[in-house]
Amino acid sequence: MDFEFSAEQEMLRSSVRAFLEAHAPLALVRATYETGHVDRKLWEGLADLGVLDLGMVDSAVVLEELGRALSPVPFVSSAVGARALYPGLARTSTIGTIAVYEAGRRYDWRTPRCRATRSNGDWALDGEKVHVPDPSGADVFVVTATDERGDLGVFVTAAATVDPTETIDGSRPQGRTRFKHAAAQRLDVGADEVAQAIDRLGVAAVVDGVGAAGRALELAVQYAHERVQFGKPIGSFQAVQHLCADMLRTVELGRAAGYYACWALDDAPPDEAHRAATLARAFAADAFPALGATAIQVFGGVGFTWEHDIHLYYKRLLGQSVALGTASDHLEELANIAIR
């Protein structure tokens, strides 16, 4: 099995990297921390590149570059998550997001308290969702709710009240959304499709994290060559070399797990796709935040200052750990998969 990217995919990588270098500098990331808003021109530029309607393997190329640039666009929530349940979204630059989790229920999304009622053929939503990614910039919300028969349904609505939630990573806004008799359209998907969308969201977060982790490693190695202590670059000290080697191991293992999961979500049977997605999340949930902390350790005190860039990567990796869930939950799911 060949996991090398094709020439076309490498061209895609070059195009996305060039676009982000030109239009999404870290100054834009810092501005997003202040405003919490999506840069529509940046999103429309990605749409013009034709990257909003790709399979998971091709999306991996884009996701890694977005993570490397800490790009503040809702690619994961819209182009990966919402589109998985609402494919028509990809044909426009409309921004969507996915709302499946509820307060106090951890990862139990199969029996939502959010309710969907029908009157004269029209659906309406009532309820509340939490940890909704990129809600302030979303044009539509893809929402799970329980219908009048007690079945899980998936609905799309533009009527939501958003309360922003403070997060570690200001370039990845989250919020609480409330629906009160919100007019909605029911989508022809069920629990299996929702489960697959959640796996896709998790793997997308892993690959985005690979990009951020890889760039954090590059910055740490560069600093280790430049920073002089006791008359020598600190990169010549074995302790610092060990820190960088540990980060490299994490990046490569995360990349291997993320790439394989993307392939599995595109081409493997559903059971193997779920196993691969769970394995990738189990590794990245703990390993990526630890890498960010290690990068800060290489930089020392300067790494914590607002003026330096490395703390932005640490925050992205910490934020991704929240999106990924806990490693222990994923390891438990892996054990259950083995038993089944």
Summary of the structure (lengths in Angstrom):
residues: 340
radius of gyration: 20.3
end to end distance: 26.7
largest distance: 79.3
contacts: 1190
relative contact order: 0.11
helix: 58%
strand: 17%
